[in-house]
Amino acid sequence: MLCFDKELLNSIDYNLEREILLTNGRGGYTSTTLCGCNTRKYHGLMVSPIEQFGGQRHVLLSMLIESVELADKTFELSTLFSESKNLDGCKYIVGFEYFPIPTITFECDEFVLKKELLKLENCDSLMIRYTLIRAENHIHFKIRPLLAFRNSHELTHRNIFADTGYYPIVFGVKCRLYPGFPTLYMQTNLKSVYTYEPCWIENVSYEQERQRGYQWQEDLFCCGCFSIPMYQGESVIFSCSTRCEEIALLEQTFNQDCKRKNYTEDFIGCLRYSAEQFVATKDDKTEIIAGFPWFDSWGRDTFISLRGVLPYDDVETYTKVIDSMVAKMRNGLFPNTATAYNSADAPLWFFYALQRFEQQLNTPSVWRLYSGVMKTIIECYIRGTDDQTIKMSDNGLIETTSRNNSLTWMDAVVDGVPVTPRNGYAVEINALWYNALCFTMDKAALHREYKFSHRLKALCAKVKKSFMENFWSDKRGYLCDFVNDSESNTFIRPNMIIAASLPYTMLTDSQTESVFRVVTDKLLTPKGLRSLSADNPLYKGVYSGDQPTRDAAYHNGTVWVWLLEHYVRVGFRIYGADFVGEARRIVENFANDINSYGLASLPEIYDGDWPHYQRGAISQAWSVAAVLEIMQMIESNVKR
């Protein structure tokens, strides 16, 4: 259950350890900490993808400095750390609710003020409603917007190129610091007095960036101040948008959108709310955002998380996401990031997404829809990519070779060198290859394409024989992680559980049980699977420090939630309904995590060492998807 300790709401540490995320269904978002103090360069009240800049997200409005003037007193409600201004408004916070929309209550002897944040869907608009609950006399409520107008991965500083002017509009102003950016419209639904007070707030500090070894201070531009007289019981709406809003409709729009927010605060309700935030539709594309606040849509992450992220009956969105990704396919490969086609497994996870599509939804035949794509991918792998970094060897196995990139999901690179080099035959790549071949073979046979099916049948037999010869050892009782001309790497990593979990597996029942035992003994934690056994000399149990230090730990001990889906699948494959109790315990281990870090969501990763602190992105698609998938597996096995 999502809950907050009222006794700690005025604590700065408590506030900064909890981050909110509101998305608009188009890739834009609002994110900050509970008290509104930005601790990351990615935080901002208006963060929007801009087509003129390649669709990358940009922070337009960073934050607001809010204050109340009453008689001869000024109460600063914002929290900000900078060289020129420090504010500690969180000391006035007495209440916080996340649903239906984030709501903060400020209280002191003189007044009580409520603040509600609403991100509108399918547009770049944010509304904040302030309601004066109690006051002996009227107050002057003041809002000072702090503007950034910069890429979310970068920082900005005072400069002579910024357009520091403003242009009056109905009940507000519009401004744009630099050419190419959209105009930002800031308006209130009540008549306000706008005072032009241009200034730079210098060296605003972002503590999370400092801890992560990045540049951590920037200058933000304040264009002026909105002053609104308010009386007890009165509300005012501040609107920030890339379009000029109809003032008379602001209150109606706010109320109508609030009524549509019907999320629940229980664990599954939070995860479903979080899952919904990863879906972004713009123009004719529907994509799955890999994670917030810094990831975009990635091929691998999309195919792995798609089934868990979407409601089980949402055939239309599932198809749109698949089709949007297919439109990006080049020579049988899907993009790993926006422009990099360097993932050997993303095309193979595409087949897994089709299998999940067919198994769980009442859909037309995937063969009719995607047989051409399936064949293209298989032919690409057989002949090899143009640069031959991904190719099928004579033994039928898929070999990857790249000096500067790691083509598997363990893809961290430091100073141009892969941290976990796995060139050669990677275990999960070849397990996915076999799964794709078998699935395609059966579909081709079902649709009477016998010649193609027979060809794949012979290839499947060759792949299985070569796989078992290269990867399996009765003495060890588990699979090698990768094999090449110089070594058969026997590090205990979680990739072998994928080989045991796929719909078409090459492992016998006894081999599957053996792999499951090894993974349970060496890799399982309450938060997921370690990426490397703790008894390996290369193991790193804490993910912190600058980027090279973190990348060194990323796949060498760091815990990943998404792998639990495959671990639990194998558990149910072995033990059937008897595994329900263990699966429930796995889910319950995450129950409290929705109350901190990324509120109502699950993070990208956890430390390998106890107490397994949450790390990485505050809200990760395949983490949320994995737990939702496990819950669905539990439900399916209970019904049997």
Helices and strands as residue ranges (DSSP letters): G 6-8, H 12-16, E 18-23, E 29-33, E 44-50, G 51-53, E 56-70, E 73-76, E 79-81, E 86-88, G 89-92, E 93-97, E 103-107, E 111-119, E 125-135, E 139-151, E 167-169, E 172-175, E 184-188, E 193-205, H 207-211, E 217-230, E 235-241, G 247-249, H 250-259, H 267-277, E 279-282, E 285-288, E 291-292, H 299-309, H 315-326, H 346-360, H 366-383, E 390-392, E 398-400, E 413-414, E 417-418, E 425-426, H 427-446, H 450-471, E 472-473, E 478-479, E 482-483, E 488-489, H 495-501, H 509-522, E 524-525, E 528-530, H 547-554, E 559-560, H 564-575, G 576-579, H 580-588, G 593-595, E 597-598, E 605-606, E 614-615, E 619-620, H 621-639
